[in-house]
Structure formats: C-alpha cells, structure tokens
C-alpha cells in the first residue's frame, strides 16, 4: 500500500503520527495530518498553509483544545 506514496507523503504520515503520539491522541485525524504538513517546510503544502496564516504552534494548540473538549472516556475505551 505504501509503495504508492511519495517520499514526502511518507514523511507527512510519519510527522502526523508523531504529532498524534506527542499530544497523546489515540487516533490519527485530519488535524494531525495538518500538523504533519506544518512540520515539513520543504513542501509546497507548508507554504500554502503558512500563507493562509497557519503555524505549527497555534495548530497544535487548537488540536489539543479540540480533543480536550470533544474526546470522551468512551472513545479511549473503544480504542483498547
């Protein structure tokens, strides 16, 4: 499956997975993919996102706040 992904795609998934783990989130979501995009300044997506006003620190804070407010103990229990 991953043979179809470019090197940058694989890096994005690795960064996104690491961001989710660092934030202690149990699922990889769209927010983590955006964080992954903001981790690699060498890609065109980074430029698009930063030109739109996004940055890694604020996006990380927004992701953390969203999960703090919306994740439930039931979500965590379903993961196990």
C-alpha positions in Angstrom: 0.0 0.0 0.0 2.7 2.5 0.9 4.5 1.8 -2.4 2.1 4.3 -4.0 3.1 7.1 -1.7 5.9 9.5 -2.5 8.8 10.2 -0.1 7.0 13.4 1.0 3.8 11.5 1.6 5.5 9.0 3.8 7.2 11.8 5.7 3.8 13.6 6.2 2.3 10.4 7.7 5.3 9.9 9.9 5.1 13.5 11.2 1.3 13.3 11.6 1.7 10.0 13.6 4.3 11.6 15.8 2.2 14.7 16.4 -0.7 12.5 17.5 1.5 10.5 19.8 3.1 13.6 21.3 -0.4 15.0 22.0 -1.4 11.6 23.5 -4.2 11.3 21.0 -5.3 7.7 20.3 -6.4 8.2 16.7 -4.8 9.8 13.7 -7.2 12.5 12.5 -7.3 15.3 9.9 -5.9 17.7 12.4 -2.8 15.5 12.8 -2.4 15.5 9.1 -2.4 19.3 9.0 0.2 19.3 11.8 2.3 16.9 9.8 2.1 19.3 6.8 3.3 22.1 9.0 6.3 20.0 10.2 7.9 19.9 6.8 8.9 23.4 5.5 10.3 21.9 2.3 6.9 21.0 0.8 4.6 23.2 -1.2 1.7 22.5 1.3 3.7 24.1 4.0 3.8 27.3 2.0 0.1 27.2 1.3 -0.8 26.7 4.9 1.6 29.3 6.3 0.5 31.9 3.7 -3.1 31.2 4.9 -1.9 32.2 8.4 -1.4 28.7 10.0 1.6 27.8 12.1 2.6 24.7 13.9 2.4 26.1 17.4 -1.1 27.5 17.0 -2.4 24.5 15.1 -1.0 22.2 17.8 -2.8 24.3 20.5 -6.0 24.1 18.5 -5.8 20.4 18.1 -5.1 19.9 21.8 -8.0 22.2 22.8 -10.4 20.4 20.4 -9.5 16.9 21.7 -9.6 18.1 25.3 -13.2 19.3 24.7 -14.5 16.6 22.4 -12.8 13.3 23.3 -14.6 11.2 25.8 -13.6 8.3 28.0 -15.8 6.2 25.8 -13.6 7.0 22.8 -10.5 5.9 24.7 -12.2 2.7 26.0 -13.2 1.8 22.4 -9.6 2.1 21.3 -8.5 -0.6 23.7 
